[in-house]
Amino acid sequence: MSKPRIAILDIETSPIESYTWGLWDQNVGVSQIKTEWSVISFAAKWLDEKKVYYSDTAGRGSKKIRDDKALLGEIWKILDAADIVVAQNGNSFDVKKINARLLMHGYGPYSPIRIVDTLTVAKRHFAFTSNKLEWLAKWLTDTKKDEHKEFPGFELWVQCMADNPKAWREMRKYNINDVIATEKLYKKLRPWITNHPNVPAYSISEAISCPKCGSSNLVKSKNRITQQGSYVQYQCKDCGGYARGKTMELTKTKRKNLLVSL
């Protein structure tokens, strides 16, 4: 059975440079912006494939670090090939930031995608102590978020802006690690996602399959009862998610009762 192409994606951006008169509670106007933000690196991989794609704007001197037009072209190709994109904070940050830079550089839209945002899923279904990737990866996966100890905190971005080769090596490791952590987090959260894109819809197969992962390794569970009636419910033995059949199960008595209640 063919499946949708699911891309795991993470981008890193440069900071906005601006003029301010203080350090606390500053309201920066547009006229105070010195240098606009840009995308400086990205990492991506296809779900369940080993290869991780990485690219950045390094090696051209500090004055060209923010020139991300070619980098955005690489990202555009991945998004255009993808059916579903998985990203931590993908709805509010990664995809919208990418779209903004694509439009600014004159790119047209890529083919439509569905977004699975692991941050949104974590907020919607759970009450974790923190919904940051660092915390979720630590407690839900076997991958810890890279701490880039050689260039801690904001210093990593400062040194990348200076085109420091050592900092870029650290950024590469940091960016790739985030994508690997996001993929593992997505698989952990996937059976809980109630509005996950329907994976079998991308296939021409008529076999009953899990709507979350596409597996046909399903077993019948207790029936799902809704306001409309009773439906057969299945559990996927691969991802653990639940799904119900499309057709309502009604006995003759139930049909009669249902008609009366209407």
BELWOHU-V876485 format. One record per backbone hydrogen bond with DSSP energy under -0.5 kcal/mol. CO is the residue of the C=O (numbers start at 1). NH is the residue of the N-H. Records with the same first field share a line. If there is no record, write none. Layout:
CO: NH / NH
//
This chain:
4: 6
5: 7 / 83 / 84
6: 47
7: 9 / 86
8: 45
10: 43
12: 40 / 41
17: 34 / 35
26: 28
27: 29
29: 32
30: 33
32: 19
35: 17
38: 14 / 40
40: 57
41: 12
42: 55
43: 10
44: 53
45: 8
46: 49
53: 44
55: 42
61: 64
62: 65
64: 67
66: 68
68: 72
69: 73
70: 74
71: 75
72: 76
73: 77
74: 78
75: 79
76: 80
77: 81
78: 82
83: 114
84: 7
85: 116
86: 9
87: 89 / 90 / 118
89: 93 / 94
90: 95 / 96
93: 97
94: 98
95: 99
96: 100
97: 101
98: 102
99: 103
100: 104
101: 105
102: 107
103: 106
114: 85
115: 117
116: 87 / 118
117: 121
118: 122
119: 123
120: 124
121: 125
122: 126
132: 136
133: 137
134: 138
135: 139
136: 140
137: 141
142: 144
148: 151
149: 152
151: 156
152: 155
153: 156
154: 157 / 158
155: 159
156: 160
157: 161
158: 162
159: 164
160: 163
163: 165
164: 168
165: 169
166: 170
167: 171
168: 172
169: 173
170: 174
171: 175
172: 176
173: 177
174: 178
175: 179
176: 180
177: 181
178: 182
179: 183
180: 184
181: 185
182: 186
183: 187
184: 188
185: 189
186: 190
187: 191
189: 192 / 193
190: 193
191: 242
192: 194
193: 196
197: 199
198: 201
199: 202
200: 203
210: 214
211: 199
215: 210
216: 218
217: 237
219: 235
221: 233
223: 225
224: 226 / 231
229: 226
230: 249
231: 224
232: 245
233: 221
234: 243
235: 219
236: 240
241: 236
243: 234
247: 232
248: 250
249: 230
251: 255
252: 256
253: 257
254: 258
255: 259
256: 260
257: 261
258: 262
//
